[in-house]
Amino acid sequence: MFDEASAQRQLAEAFSKPTSEPQASLSPDFKIPTSNISSRKVQTTYTIRPEIKQGIDQLAAKQGFRSSSAFVDLILAQVLDQAK
């Protein structure tokens, strides 16, 4: 069964930064996506720590995504929408 609070905590931990860097805060209505919506994509590359990649892969699989890329795409879309 999906535990929203646990998933949000895991996501926050996965995206946490060292205390010397500014922290991003997610609004209380932030929802971790559970469906995969297909649209045109652009290939890009980011460098992240191994434990962050592992956390993203685990969360994506737990949420039913076939790829962590699709999961990250929807997460970042929500973050960008909240930043407007």
C-alpha positions, 0 to 999 in steps of 0.5 A: 500500500502507498504511504504518502507521508513516507514517500514524501519523507523519502523524496525530501531525503533523496533531494536533501543537500548539505546544510551549507547549501540552500534548501528547497521546500515543498508545499504540503500539497506536493504529491508524488506522481503515480502515473506515467504521462508520455510526451515529447522529451529532450535527452539531458544529463545531470550528475548526482550522488549515487545514494540519490540515484538509488533513492530515485530508482527505488521511489520510481519503482515503488510508484509503478514507473518503468523508468526513473527518468519518467518519474523525475520528469513528473517530480520536477514538473511539479516543483517548477509549477510550485515555483511560479 
